[in-house]
Amino acid sequence: MKNKLNNQIMEHLCTLSLPTNGKENIDQGERIVSLLGGSWLLYKSLKKIGKHPFLGLQGVAAGGLMLYRGATGICPVYQQLGKDTTDPQAINITEDIVVNAPIDKVYAFWREFSNLPKFMEHLKSVEEVSEKISFWTANTPGGLTDMNWNAEITREEKGSYLGWQSLEGSMIDNAGKIEFRETLNGTGTELHIEIDYFPPAGSVGRGIASLFNGIFERMIRQDIQRFKTYAEENDFKQYAGLAL
C-alpha cells in the first residue's frame, strides 16, 4: 500500500511543469528567503521521507519549488496572479505630529537638514553644500548598503513651509514637504509632513529597488514620530535655547 502511494505521488510530481523561461517577478529579498527556506525544507523533508513518505514527498516538492523560485526569480503562483515584486511602488508617507516647542525654533531646526540624522535613524548624514543644496546619505534595512543623493530646496516660506526634492541623476528620487502651524495655545507647533521615495527604474536599480519594502517605510514613519520625543530632550532644547 505504501509503495503504491509513493508511486502515485511520484507520478503526480512528474506531471508538474514549471516555466523554463519568462520575466522575473520576485525581488532579490524574496529570492534569498526562498533559497534559504527551500534548502531547509528540502533537508528536513528528505530526513523524514523514510518514516512519513507522503509528508516527506510533499515537503520535497514544496522545497524544490522554493529553490526554483529563488534560483530563477520566477514564481509560477505570482505569474497566475499577475503579481510582480521586482517593480515596487513608491513610498508615500504622510504624518501629522504636534510638538511642545515654539514654531520658529522648530522651523529653524528642520531648515538645517544636517539636524535630521539626530533623530532620523534611516538617515546617516546630511551635509549642507550651499544655501539650497544638500547631500544626503541614508541607511537601508539591515545596513546592507548606503543610498545617497543631492537635494534642493524647492520652496521655502519662513516659519510655515519647507519643500525639497532630489536633483536629477541622484541614486534615488525623493521629495518632501513640511507645513508648520502654531497650536491654538501659541506654545506648540503642528507639523504636516509628506515624504515620497521613488524606486529606481530598470535592471540597474533593481538591487536598490528591492529595499523598497514595508520595513523601510516603517523606519521613516517611526523617525518622523520620534521627533515628538526628541523635541522634549535636552539636545533640542539647548539648540532652541529652551534649556533651563
Backbone bond lengths (Angstrom), bond angles and torsions (degrees), N, CA, C in turn:
res aa  C-N    CA-C-N  psi(-1)  N-CA   C-N-CA  omega(-1)  CA-C   N-CA-C  phi
1 M - - - 1.462 - - 1.526 110.53 -
2 K 1.366 114.92 -44.24 1.457 119.59 -178.88 1.523 110.60 -64.23
3 N 1.355 116.57 -42.59 1.465 119.82 179.68 1.525 111.16 -63.71
4 K 1.325 115.73 -39.13 1.463 119.89 179.22 1.524 110.52 -63.37
5 L 1.347 115.77 -41.46 1.461 120.52 179.24 1.521 110.66 -64.92
6 N 1.337 115.88 -43.12 1.465 119.85 178.58 1.518 111.42 -60.33
7 N 1.349 115.48 -42.59 1.466 119.59 -179.74 1.525 111.12 -63.25
8 Q 1.335 116.08 -39.32 1.463 119.62 179.33 1.527 111.04 -64.94
9 I 1.330 115.57 -40.43 1.469 119.58 179.14 1.521 110.45 -64.93
10 M 1.337 116.58 -44.35 1.458 120.26 -179.40 1.527 111.00 -63.76
11 E 1.350 116.26 -39.96 1.464 119.12 177.77 1.527 110.70 -62.19
12 H 1.337 115.35 -38.68 1.464 119.21 179.33 1.524 111.00 -66.86
13 L 1.336 116.73 -41.85 1.461 120.31 179.96 1.519 111.12 -63.67
14 C 1.323 115.78 -36.12 1.462 119.71 -179.06 1.523 112.13 -68.16
15 T 1.334 116.09 -24.63 1.465 118.91 -179.56 1.523 112.16 -82.08
16 L 1.349 116.86 -13.38 1.458 119.42 179.67 1.518 109.68 -69.64
17 S 1.305 117.08 134.66 1.463 120.66 179.25 1.515 109.09 -122.24
18 L 1.316 114.89 136.02 1.447 121.06 177.79 1.519 108.53 -113.79
19 P 1.317 117.63 146.15 1.459 119.65 179.49 1.519 111.04 -62.48
20 T 1.315 116.34 132.59 1.465 120.62 -179.25 1.516 111.94 -91.02
21 N 1.306 117.00 -11.87 1.457 120.04 175.35 1.518 108.23 -149.86
22 G 1.283 115.39 172.82 1.457 119.90 -179.05 1.510 110.74 139.93
23 K 1.309 115.43 175.49 1.456 121.95 -177.41 1.525 110.15 -80.67
24 E 1.321 116.01 135.93 1.457 119.96 175.11 1.528 109.09 -60.69
25 N 1.330 115.89 138.38 1.461 118.45 -178.32 1.526 113.39 -133.91
26 I 1.349 117.68 13.13 1.462 120.19 172.72 1.523 108.84 -129.61
27 D 1.321 116.11 145.26 1.455 119.85 -174.85 1.525 111.53 -81.26
28 Q 1.334 115.23 176.28 1.458 121.21 -174.24 1.523 112.02 -61.51
29 G 1.325 116.47 -40.06 1.462 119.47 -179.65 1.517 112.17 -61.71
30 E 1.334 116.97 -44.60 1.464 121.02 178.71 1.524 111.35 -65.35
31 R 1.319 117.14 -35.59 1.468 120.06 179.83 1.525 110.77 -63.88
32 I 1.327 116.21 -42.61 1.468 120.08 179.56 1.522 110.44 -63.85
33 V 1.341 116.23 -45.22 1.467 120.28 178.83 1.525 110.56 -61.41
34 S 1.328 117.50 -40.40 1.464 121.53 -179.91 1.525 111.19 -64.74
35 L 1.326 117.35 -41.73 1.466 120.61 179.25 1.523 111.35 -64.46
36 L 1.324 116.44 -45.04 1.463 119.99 -179.97 1.528 111.00 -67.15
37 G 1.335 115.78 -47.11 1.461 119.93 -179.45 1.515 112.26 -65.64
38 G 1.331 117.10 -40.50 1.458 120.76 179.35 1.516 112.34 -64.82
39 S 1.328 116.74 -40.59 1.468 120.69 178.85 1.526 110.95 -63.59
40 W 1.334 115.63 -44.54 1.470 119.73 179.75 1.524 110.94 -64.15
41 L 1.337 117.03 -45.20 1.463 120.92 -178.34 1.525 111.06 -65.41
42 L 1.318 117.26 -39.66 1.463 120.81 179.03 1.525 110.59 -64.23
43 Y 1.323 116.71 -42.72 1.466 121.41 179.22 1.527 111.20 -62.02
44 K 1.340 116.80 -48.26 1.459 120.52 -178.83 1.528 111.45 -65.97
45 S 1.322 116.89 -37.30 1.466 120.64 -177.47 1.520 111.52 -70.21
46 L 1.321 117.47 -38.88 1.463 120.72 178.80 1.528 110.99 -65.51
47 K 1.335 116.88 -31.72 1.460 120.49 179.41 1.530 111.64 -69.98
48 K 1.328 117.46 -32.00 1.462 119.94 -176.25 1.525 113.15 -97.11
49 I 1.339 117.64 -0.89 1.459 119.70 -172.32 1.526 112.57 -65.47
50 G 1.360 116.47 -26.42 1.462 119.51 179.16 1.519 112.45 -70.45
51 K 1.335 116.96 -42.69 1.460 121.45 -177.36 1.527 112.26 -85.61
52 H 1.312 116.21 -34.73 1.468 120.38 -177.76 1.532 108.71 -131.73
53 P 1.327 116.64 75.82 1.467 119.95 -173.50 1.524 113.94 -59.02
54 F 1.325 117.36 -39.40 1.468 119.05 -177.86 1.528 110.87 -64.44
55 L 1.353 116.05 -51.03 1.459 120.14 179.25 1.522 111.06 -65.55
56 G 1.334 115.44 -37.84 1.458 119.51 -179.69 1.514 112.26 -62.59
57 L 1.334 116.51 -45.06 1.462 120.22 -179.38 1.527 111.53 -69.17
58 Q 1.322 116.00 -34.64 1.462 118.68 174.93 1.528 110.51 -61.67
59 G 1.330 115.26 -43.25 1.460 119.98 178.88 1.515 112.16 -64.86
60 V 1.344 116.27 -39.06 1.466 120.43 177.89 1.527 110.32 -61.67
61 A 1.339 115.83 -43.26 1.464 119.95 179.58 1.529 110.94 -63.56
62 A 1.341 115.87 -44.40 1.466 119.64 -179.56 1.528 111.08 -66.56
63 G 1.348 116.06 -41.75 1.463 119.50 178.59 1.516 111.78 -64.07
64 G 1.337 115.81 -39.78 1.463 119.60 178.06 1.519 112.12 -63.46
65 L 1.337 116.21 -39.44 1.463 120.26 178.17 1.526 110.83 -64.24
66 M 1.338 116.25 -40.29 1.462 119.70 179.15 1.527 111.16 -66.19
67 L 1.350 116.46 -39.43 1.465 119.70 177.72 1.527 111.03 -65.09
68 Y 1.326 115.97 -41.21 1.464 120.42 176.82 1.526 110.03 -60.48
69 R 1.321 114.84 -44.03 1.465 121.71 -179.74 1.529 110.89 -59.72
70 G 1.347 115.45 -44.26 1.455 119.25 -178.84 1.515 113.36 -72.60
71 A 1.335 116.66 -37.60 1.467 120.70 -176.40 1.523 112.58 -72.93
72 T 1.330 116.76 -36.61 1.463 120.04 -174.85 1.518 113.71 -99.51
73 G 1.340 116.49 -22.49 1.461 119.07 -174.37 1.510 112.52 78.27
74 I 1.338 116.86 12.22 1.462 121.78 -178.84 1.524 109.28 -114.69
75 C 1.310 116.58 126.41 1.460 121.87 177.12 1.528 108.74 -113.32
76 P 1.347 117.80 111.98 1.470 120.37 -179.91 1.528 113.12 -57.66
77 V 1.335 116.34 -36.29 1.470 119.53 179.69 1.524 110.16 -65.03
78 Y 1.340 116.27 -44.26 1.462 119.94 177.65 1.530 110.97 -61.29
79 Q 1.340 116.18 -36.35 1.463 119.32 178.49 1.520 110.76 -60.92
80 Q 1.332 115.92 -41.83 1.462 119.92 179.68 1.530 111.41 -66.01
81 L 1.342 116.11 -34.67 1.464 120.70 -177.47 1.527 112.73 -87.58
82 G 1.338 116.16 -9.20 1.456 119.53 -177.13 1.514 112.74 71.69
83 K 1.337 116.23 27.77 1.462 121.16 -177.38 1.519 110.29 -98.25
84 D 1.339 117.12 142.71 1.460 122.00 -179.47 1.519 108.64 -145.40
85 T 1.340 116.74 112.48 1.467 120.19 -178.98 1.523 112.27 -95.81
86 T 1.347 118.10 3.93 1.462 119.92 175.99 1.524 111.16 -80.43
87 D 1.310 116.47 -9.85 1.461 120.84 179.83 1.524 108.70 -123.05
88 P 1.343 116.56 70.14 1.461 119.88 -174.88 1.521 112.30 -65.23
89 Q 1.313 114.53 154.07 1.453 120.57 179.97 1.532 110.08 -79.62
90 A 1.311 114.51 160.49 1.460 119.58 177.22 1.527 110.14 -64.81
91 I 1.313 115.46 153.05 1.459 121.43 175.42 1.524 107.55 -94.31
92 N 1.311 116.05 118.07 1.468 121.75 179.26 1.520 108.51 -117.75
93 I 1.303 116.08 114.57 1.461 120.90 -174.02 1.524 110.01 -119.35
94 T 1.319 115.42 130.34 1.461 121.90 175.20 1.520 108.25 -130.19
95 E 1.320 116.65 124.80 1.459 121.40 -179.17 1.528 109.42 -137.60
96 D 1.323 115.69 145.03 1.462 122.21 174.48 1.523 108.31 -121.60
97 I 1.317 116.03 126.87 1.461 120.12 179.43 1.527 109.23 -134.97
98 V 1.324 115.29 158.64 1.462 122.25 176.56 1.521 107.51 -126.79
99 V 1.328 116.50 129.69 1.464 120.55 179.28 1.525 109.16 -121.77
100 N 1.305 114.75 149.81 1.462 120.97 -178.44 1.528 109.46 -90.24
101 A 1.333 115.10 70.63 1.464 121.28 179.75 1.526 108.47 -154.43
102 P 1.327 118.13 149.91 1.469 121.51 -177.66 1.530 111.82 -61.73
103 I 1.315 116.53 145.85 1.454 121.76 -174.47 1.526 112.37 -63.08
104 D 1.339 118.02 -36.83 1.461 119.26 -178.67 1.524 111.31 -67.07
105 K 1.333 117.13 -35.61 1.464 121.00 179.19 1.529 110.98 -71.95
106 V 1.328 115.95 -40.25 1.468 120.08 179.41 1.521 110.36 -65.39
107 Y 1.325 116.27 -44.16 1.465 119.68 179.57 1.530 110.85 -62.05
108 A 1.318 116.55 -46.11 1.467 120.50 -178.62 1.527 111.01 -60.48
109 F 1.331 116.34 -37.48 1.464 120.23 179.99 1.524 110.61 -65.28
110 W 1.323 118.19 -47.77 1.464 121.69 -179.88 1.527 111.42 -68.55
111 R 1.326 117.11 -31.59 1.470 119.82 -179.00 1.522 111.32 -64.07
112 E 1.315 117.72 -28.83 1.462 121.38 173.13 1.529 107.57 -88.77
113 F 1.326 116.48 91.57 1.460 120.63 -174.71 1.530 112.63 -58.06
114 S 1.319 117.30 -23.37 1.468 120.00 179.01 1.529 111.55 -64.29
115 N 1.342 117.35 -14.56 1.467 120.75 177.09 1.530 112.71 -77.98
116 L 1.327 117.36 -22.85 1.464 120.28 -170.07 1.530 114.16 -60.23
117 P 1.347 120.27 -39.82 1.471 118.95 179.07 1.531 114.07 -63.67
118 K 1.330 117.56 -10.42 1.458 119.75 178.27 1.525 111.90 -65.63
119 F 1.336 116.56 -26.47 1.465 118.97 178.35 1.531 112.71 -130.46
120 M 1.329 117.94 -11.45 1.464 121.31 178.66 1.528 109.69 -97.15
121 E 1.321 116.16 106.60 1.456 120.51 -175.83 1.522 112.73 -72.05
122 H 1.337 118.13 -20.69 1.463 118.62 179.34 1.528 111.71 -79.15
123 L 1.336 116.93 -8.00 1.457 120.90 176.32 1.523 109.98 -105.39
124 K 1.327 116.08 127.48 1.464 120.58 177.03 1.523 110.58 -84.27
125 S 1.326 116.62 -42.03 1.462 120.04 179.64 1.522 110.01 -163.66
126 V 1.330 115.02 155.57 1.468 122.42 170.94 1.520 106.59 -137.19
127 E 1.318 116.09 121.14 1.463 121.59 -178.18 1.526 109.41 -108.52
128 E 1.319 115.89 129.20 1.460 121.06 177.56 1.533 108.49 -78.30
129 V 1.326 116.91 113.38 1.461 121.93 -179.56 1.522 110.82 -87.03
130 S 1.315 116.06 -40.28 1.463 122.15 177.25 1.520 107.72 -152.54
131 E 1.316 117.14 -170.68 1.463 119.86 -178.27 1.519 112.12 -62.30
132 K 1.332 117.21 -31.88 1.465 121.49 -176.33 1.530 113.58 -112.00
133 I 1.329 118.11 -21.62 1.465 122.36 -172.65 1.526 110.43 -105.82
134 S 1.333 116.08 139.85 1.463 121.60 176.95 1.529 109.47 -141.21
135 F 1.338 115.88 154.15 1.467 122.27 -179.59 1.522 108.34 -112.23
136 W 1.349 116.23 120.36 1.458 122.66 -173.66 1.529 110.64 -108.21
137 T 1.329 116.12 140.90 1.466 122.24 172.20 1.519 108.01 -128.26
138 A 1.336 116.18 125.75 1.467 121.39 -176.22 1.517 110.84 -115.48
139 N 1.330 115.39 144.67 1.459 121.42 170.50 1.525 108.93 -79.65
140 T 1.323 116.39 158.75 1.456 121.51 175.34 1.522 108.63 -119.46
141 P 1.343 118.18 160.61 1.462 120.30 -179.97 1.528 111.49 -53.80
142 G 1.326 116.25 128.71 1.453 120.89 -179.89 1.514 113.61 81.47
143 G 1.339 117.47 -1.37 1.457 120.39 -179.62 1.514 113.64 64.33
144 L 1.351 117.50 30.62 1.461 121.02 -176.28 1.521 112.25 -67.43
145 T 1.317 116.70 -36.57 1.463 120.25 -178.56 1.520 108.60 -161.10
146 D 1.315 116.30 172.55 1.463 121.62 174.81 1.524 109.21 -107.22
147 M 1.311 116.09 149.73 1.455 121.90 171.86 1.521 107.21 -119.15
148 N 1.313 117.55 137.03 1.458 119.05 179.15 1.516 110.88 -138.60
149 W 1.319 115.16 156.68 1.452 121.33 -177.90 1.523 109.52 -163.71
150 N 1.314 115.84 161.25 1.457 122.60 172.02 1.520 108.50 -98.81
151 A 1.319 115.94 140.11 1.465 120.59 -179.99 1.522 109.87 -129.08
152 E 1.318 114.33 154.05 1.462 120.73 -179.22 1.525 109.76 -128.52
153 I 1.316 116.36 138.24 1.463 120.50 174.01 1.525 108.04 -71.11
154 T 1.320 116.13 122.33 1.463 121.18 -175.28 1.524 112.89 -99.85
155 R 1.320 116.08 -23.28 1.464 119.41 179.31 1.521 108.43 -156.08
156 E 1.313 115.07 135.80 1.459 119.38 -177.95 1.518 109.94 -144.83
157 E 1.323 115.05 123.04 1.456 121.96 173.45 1.523 106.30 -125.87
158 K 1.288 116.05 104.46 1.458 121.55 -170.27 1.526 111.77 -51.49
159 G 1.320 113.96 124.31 1.452 120.49 177.12 1.511 115.51 84.71
160 S 1.356 117.94 -5.45 1.466 117.53 -176.38 1.528 114.43 -137.51
161 Y 1.338 118.46 -27.26 1.475 118.64 -174.41 1.528 110.16 -151.88
162 L 1.343 114.56 140.46 1.461 121.03 177.17 1.525 108.43 -145.52
163 G 1.333 116.76 122.36 1.460 121.06 179.65 1.514 111.34 -130.14
164 W 1.331 116.88 146.52 1.463 121.62 -179.94 1.524 110.21 -149.87
165 Q 1.334 115.76 163.47 1.457 120.80 174.29 1.522 109.29 -155.92
166 S 1.327 115.71 156.40 1.458 120.44 179.38 1.523 109.99 -70.85
167 L 1.334 115.77 152.57 1.453 120.96 179.82 1.526 110.80 -83.42
168 E 1.301 115.88 157.56 1.461 121.45 178.99 1.527 109.77 -59.18
169 G 1.330 116.03 137.89 1.455 121.11 -179.78 1.512 114.14 91.23
170 S 1.341 117.60 0.36 1.462 120.57 178.88 1.526 110.49 -70.50
171 M 1.337 116.15 156.32 1.457 121.36 179.22 1.522 111.54 -59.80
172 I 1.318 115.95 -33.26 1.454 120.70 -177.91 1.525 108.93 -142.63
173 D 1.320 116.37 134.31 1.463 120.89 179.51 1.526 109.65 -86.97
174 N 1.310 115.95 135.15 1.459 119.98 177.47 1.515 109.68 -158.03
175 A 1.300 114.81 164.40 1.460 120.92 179.05 1.518 108.57 -154.47
176 G 1.319 115.50 158.41 1.453 119.17 178.96 1.515 111.40 -156.55
177 K 1.314 114.80 159.18 1.459 119.88 174.60 1.523 108.86 -151.86
178 I 1.325 115.07 151.48 1.464 121.26 178.39 1.520 108.33 -135.64
179 E 1.323 115.73 132.48 1.455 121.84 173.34 1.529 107.96 -109.32
180 F 1.308 115.90 129.40 1.465 122.24 -177.36 1.530 109.02 -109.71
181 R 1.335 116.00 131.05 1.464 120.94 176.76 1.524 109.14 -136.31
182 E 1.312 115.14 139.84 1.456 119.83 178.11 1.524 109.64 -74.97
183 T 1.319 117.14 140.23 1.461 120.45 177.62 1.532 109.86 -69.29
184 L 1.320 115.89 163.18 1.462 120.75 -175.53 1.525 112.49 -60.21
185 N 1.336 116.71 -33.21 1.470 118.72 -179.18 1.526 112.35 -82.44
186 G 1.347 116.53 -5.03 1.457 120.51 175.06 1.511 115.50 78.55
187 T 1.333 118.14 4.54 1.467 120.35 -177.32 1.523 113.37 -108.90
188 G 1.315 117.25 -10.98 1.462 120.65 -177.31 1.519 111.86 -125.57
189 T 1.344 114.96 -177.55 1.461 121.11 -177.39 1.522 110.27 -135.19
190 E 1.324 115.74 131.97 1.459 121.55 172.27 1.527 108.23 -96.71
191 L 1.329 116.42 132.56 1.461 121.18 178.84 1.525 109.60 -120.25
192 H 1.315 115.84 127.30 1.468 122.04 171.80 1.523 105.98 -107.89
193 I 1.339 116.38 113.12 1.466 121.77 -170.89 1.524 110.12 -117.00
194 E 1.319 116.02 130.81 1.462 122.12 174.61 1.526 108.47 -127.76
195 I 1.329 116.36 127.27 1.465 122.10 178.23 1.520 108.49 -132.94
196 D 1.322 116.69 131.10 1.468 122.41 -179.90 1.523 109.65 -124.03
197 Y 1.333 115.95 132.10 1.459 122.57 172.35 1.523 107.83 -118.34
198 F 1.332 116.01 131.92 1.455 121.13 -178.11 1.525 109.45 -114.67
199 P 1.341 118.19 121.35 1.467 120.64 -177.59 1.517 111.66 -65.83
200 P 1.333 117.64 145.27 1.465 120.94 178.52 1.520 111.11 -62.75
201 A 1.313 116.49 150.28 1.460 121.70 179.06 1.519 110.27 -96.04
202 G 1.336 116.49 159.62 1.455 121.45 174.19 1.513 113.34 82.06
203 S 1.325 115.31 172.69 1.459 121.12 -175.89 1.519 112.47 -68.83
204 V 1.334 117.86 -29.06 1.460 120.42 -179.32 1.520 110.74 -63.10
205 G 1.315 115.84 -38.71 1.457 119.40 -177.95 1.507 114.38 -90.17
206 R 1.333 118.69 5.76 1.458 120.42 -174.22 1.521 112.42 -62.79
207 G 1.341 116.93 -39.07 1.461 119.35 179.76 1.510 111.89 -63.25
208 I 1.338 116.18 -41.18 1.458 119.99 177.31 1.521 110.09 -69.94
209 A 1.320 116.02 -40.02 1.464 120.29 -177.52 1.520 111.83 -61.52
210 S 1.341 117.16 -30.50 1.464 119.79 -178.78 1.523 111.77 -64.87
211 L 1.335 116.72 -16.88 1.458 120.55 179.62 1.523 111.90 -80.77
212 F 1.335 116.72 -10.46 1.460 120.39 -178.83 1.522 109.03 -82.09
213 N 1.275 115.30 83.17 1.455 120.64 -177.87 1.518 109.26 -134.64
214 G 1.336 115.64 -176.12 1.454 119.92 -177.56 1.511 113.65 -60.90
215 I 1.338 117.05 -30.15 1.464 120.18 -178.57 1.523 110.43 -64.15
216 F 1.332 116.29 -47.04 1.463 120.36 -178.57 1.527 110.56 -64.46
217 E 1.316 116.26 -40.01 1.468 119.68 178.71 1.523 110.99 -63.26
218 R 1.333 116.51 -42.95 1.470 119.65 178.95 1.524 111.04 -63.58
219 M 1.345 117.04 -37.00 1.463 120.70 177.62 1.525 110.70 -56.89
220 I 1.332 116.10 -45.52 1.462 120.41 -176.87 1.525 110.63 -68.67
221 R 1.330 116.84 -43.69 1.467 119.74 179.46 1.533 110.76 -61.44
222 Q 1.313 116.68 -43.01 1.462 120.48 178.89 1.523 111.20 -64.36
223 D 1.339 116.37 -37.22 1.461 120.13 178.37 1.528 111.12 -62.05
224 I 1.325 116.39 -43.24 1.466 120.01 -179.97 1.527 110.38 -63.23
225 Q 1.329 116.01 -46.49 1.462 119.73 -179.86 1.530 111.33 -65.38
226 R 1.327 116.63 -27.73 1.464 120.66 -178.75 1.529 111.86 -65.38
227 F 1.323 117.12 -22.49 1.462 119.32 179.84 1.526 111.17 -62.78
228 K 1.329 117.38 -29.83 1.464 120.47 178.37 1.526 110.06 -59.30
229 T 1.335 116.00 -41.89 1.462 120.44 178.70 1.519 111.00 -73.98
230 Y 1.338 115.41 -42.17 1.465 119.76 -177.51 1.529 111.22 -60.83
231 A 1.332 117.18 -36.43 1.466 120.86 -178.10 1.525 112.20 -65.79
232 E 1.347 116.60 -14.81 1.460 120.67 178.59 1.531 111.77 -94.73
233 E 1.331 116.93 -6.93 1.462 120.54 -174.89 1.526 111.30 -89.34
234 N 1.334 114.98 162.08 1.464 120.88 -175.54 1.525 112.66 -63.01
235 D 1.333 117.16 -33.51 1.461 120.03 -177.89 1.529 110.69 -58.28
236 F 1.336 116.00 -47.00 1.467 119.65 178.69 1.527 110.77 -70.12
237 K 1.324 117.20 -41.53 1.464 120.23 -178.11 1.524 111.47 -62.61
238 Q 1.330 116.83 -36.91 1.460 119.53 176.98 1.524 110.49 -67.54
239 Y 1.344 116.20 -40.44 1.466 120.21 177.27 1.533 110.31 -60.21
240 A 1.326 115.62 -43.16 1.466 120.69 -175.86 1.522 113.04 -84.87
241 G 1.338 117.21 -1.68 1.457 120.27 -178.49 1.508 112.94 71.24
242 L 1.347 115.89 29.16 1.463 120.71 -177.59 1.518 112.67 -106.32
243 A 1.339 116.53 -2.99 1.466 119.79 -177.14 1.522 110.09 -68.40
244 L 1.334 114.39 142.83 1.468 119.57 -179.62 1.523 110.74 -77.49
